Amino acid sequence: MRSLLLDTGAFVALLDKSERNHDRCVDFFRNFQGRLFTTEPVLTETVYLLGQFIKVQRICIDFILNGGATLVPQSPESLERCIILMEKYHDVPMDFADATLVALAEEADIDEVFTLDKRGFHTYRIGGRQRFHVWPE
């Protein structure tokens, strides 16, 4: 089964109808067959960016609770890897949420990401070598 990482920008656009990439992200999500994975830092960023109203935040959390994506917690090893990645890509720059996705890609052997951060994810490498396939195109 196909696996795909879910990044903050695409997550926000998927849930927020006023976001300029909403239709593009919804179209991609509707046609995607497989499993989405994300991390707690991505969920935290998404909830924050969606706004302070509980109704909107609930939609985001319900997306996870209803199986829209699998939430993968950070291990001590992945946190150590995140520090290494953020130092390596400090000039991009790489934030903590992106680092958790790259670490998860390495741990779970996932090379596809649903993101609007094309600059970052075209620069980051899985295991220092492998490129990400970025969606939506």
Secondary structure, 3 states (H helix, E strand, C coil): CCEEEECHHHHHHHHCCCCCCHHHHHHHHHHCCCEEEEEHHHHHHHHHHHCCCHHHHHHHHHHHHCCCCEEECCCHHHHHHHHHHHHHCCCCCCCHHHHHHHHHHHHHCCCEEECCCHHHHHHCEECCCEECEEECC
